[in-house]
């Protein structure tokens, strides 16, 4: 698998930004990527040292289309929680609070 197609996008939510302050960064990754590939991709793109990678696969949810009886399903998602060496950060997750 190509390293550029492994990381789809970072997950920027309130919960993921709180985890980023503890050194754990969250990314939406390709469902077929394994932990070693995610480790290499994050190390290469962001020039950081990765300590550990945890993954979570969430099942695609079913939703209703309008007022009809038709249903559709969203595709499954794979999220990677990447812990970096202490003292290292990714600038993308540094969002200042507006006062």
N, C-alpha and C positions, 0 to 999 in steps of 0.2 A: 504494500500500500504506500502511496506517495505521502510524504510527511506534510505537504501543504493541504491535503484533503482531510487530515485527521481532526484538526481543531476547526469547528465551524464558527463559533462566536463565544465571547465571554458572557457569563450570566451576571448582569448588574441589577440586583435586587437589594432591598434593605438587609435581608438576611445574609446574602453573599458578601456585601460590603462590610458587615460586622465580622464575618469570618475572615475577611481579608486583613482586618486589623490584627488578627491573631496569627496571620501567616498562611492561611488556607485560602486558595483561589479556586473559583468555580468556572468551568468551561463546558459548553455544549459540544460534544464530540461525535464522530461518526459511530454508528452502532456496531460496526465490524472491527473497530480499533481495540487493541488490547492494551494492558497497562504499560508494557514496555514501549510500545509505539507512542503512547501519550506522553510518557516520560521523555523520550527523545525529542518529540515535537516541541514541547514546552521549553525544554533546555535550549534547543536550537533557536527558536523564534524570539525568546525573551532574554536570553543570555543569563540564566539563573541556574542554581543548583537545586534539583528536586530531591526531597527527602523521601516522600511517599506519594502514592496515587491510589485513591479509592474511587470506585465507580458505582453508579446507580442507574439501573434501567427502569424507566417508568412506562407502564403499559399505555397504549394509545386510548384516549377517551372517546366514547361515543356521544355524538350530539345530534340534535334534531334540526332539520332544515326547514325553517319557517313554520308555517301552520300545517304543513303536509305530514303524512305518515312516513316520510322517508327519513332514514337515519344515515349518517356517515361516521367514519372513524378517523381520528387523527393518527398519524404514524407514531410508533414508539420513539422515545427519546433516551439518549444515554448522556448522563452528566458525570463529569470527572471532577473530583475534589483533589487538588494538587497542593501538597504542603511543601513549602520552600525552606531552605536553610535559614536559621534565625538571622535577622538583620537584613535579609533581601526582600525586595518588594517588586511588584509590577506596576509601572506608572499608570496604566490604564485604570486601575482600581482606586487610585488616589483622587477622590472627589471631595473638594472642600465644602463645608457646610456654609450656606448663605445666612448671614445674620441680619 
